[in-house]
Amino acid sequence: MKHLSLAASIAVLAALAVPARAEVTVIDNNRVLDVDCAKDPDIAVVGNHITVTTQGVCAKITVMGNHASVTGSSSEVYVAGNHNLLALTAADQVTVAGNHNTVSVRRAVTLKAPRIANLGNDNRVTQPR
């Protein structure tokens, strides 16, 4: 049986490795973030009073905290917190399950029009007609 040297083993593993999708998770309060979606395609906002601005189109943005402000684009958006403000340049699928949120979507990313589900109470959701 043939054994590989340590250097050869590392080279083989490096060649087989698949780049991992990065994720930004904020479990803090009172933060301001700029996120490059090409590097960090998934964003989860769990804290309160957080401001997030995205560059590019993220795969998924999840807002579980309260009083967050999110500006940018994402293929999928899920809002479960309360009193959040999302100004989305583009989004395909938006689900608003929290209450007292304001969400605006200008256009879809890949679809003809955004798909929006407003499941919470007292939310203001606007989209192109």
N, C-alpha and C positions, 0 to 999 in steps of 0.2 A: 504494500500500500504506500502510495506517495503522499508526503506531507508538504503543505505549502509553508513558506517562511512567513513570519509575521508581516513583513512588508507586502508580500504578495497577497496575503489574506485581506489586509486593509484595502489594497488596490481593488480586489474583487468586490468587496463590500461597497466601496465607494462607487464603483461602476454600476452596481445593481440598485443603489439607493434612489428612491424617488423623492423629489423635493416635497416637503410637508407644507400643507396650507397653513399659513399663519393666522392667528386670531388675536384680536384685541378685546380683552374683557376688562371693564372698569367696574370695580366693586368699591369705589371710593365716593366721596361727596365733594362738591365744589371744585370740579376739574374742567380744564379746557384742553381739547385734543384736536390735532390735525392728523388725519389718517390717510395714508396712501393705499388705496384699495388694490393696487397691483401687488403690493407686498403683504398686506393684511386684508384679505377679502371678507372676513367675517368679523363683525363688531357686535359685542354684547354690552349694553349699558345697564348696570344693575344698581348703581348708586343714584343719588339725588343731586339736582342742580349741576348737571354736567352738560357742557357744550361740545358738540362734535361737528367738525367740518370734514367732509371726505373729498378726496381727489380721485377722479376716475369713477368707475362703477364697481361697487362692492357686490359680493355674492349675496350676503345676508346682513341685515341690521336688525338687532333685537333690542327693544327698549323695555326693560322691566322696572326701572326706577321711576321717580317722579320729578316733575319740573325740569326735564331735560330739553335741550334744544339741539336738533340735528338738521344739518344742511348738507345736501349732496344727492348721490344716486346709488341705487341698489336694485338688483334683480328681485329680491324678496325683502319685505319689511314686516316686522311683527311688533306691535305696540301693546303691552299689557299693563303698563304703569298708568298713572293719572297726571293730568295737568302738564302734558308734554306738547312741544311745538316742533313739528317736522315740516321743513320746506324742501320737498324733493324735486330736483330737476327732472329725474326720470326714475320710474319703478314699474315693474311688471305686476307683481303681486303684493298687495298691501292688506294686512289684517289689523284692525284696531279693536282690541278686546277690552282695553281699559276705558276709563271714564274721563270726561272733561278734557279731551285731547283735541288739538288743532293740527290737521294734516292736509297739506296741499301737494298735489302731484301735477306737474306740467305736462308730462308725456310718458309713454311707455319706453322701456329699454329695447325690447325686441318684438313685443306684441303690437297689434294695431292700436290698442287702448289698454290702459292699466286695469287690472282686476282688483276691485276694492271690496272688502267685507268689513262693514262697520257693525260690530257685535256689542259694543259697549253702550253707555248712556251719555247723553249730552256731549257727543263728539261733533266737531265741525270738520267735515271732509270735503275738499274740493278737488275736482279733476277736470281735464279738458272735455269739451262736449263734442 
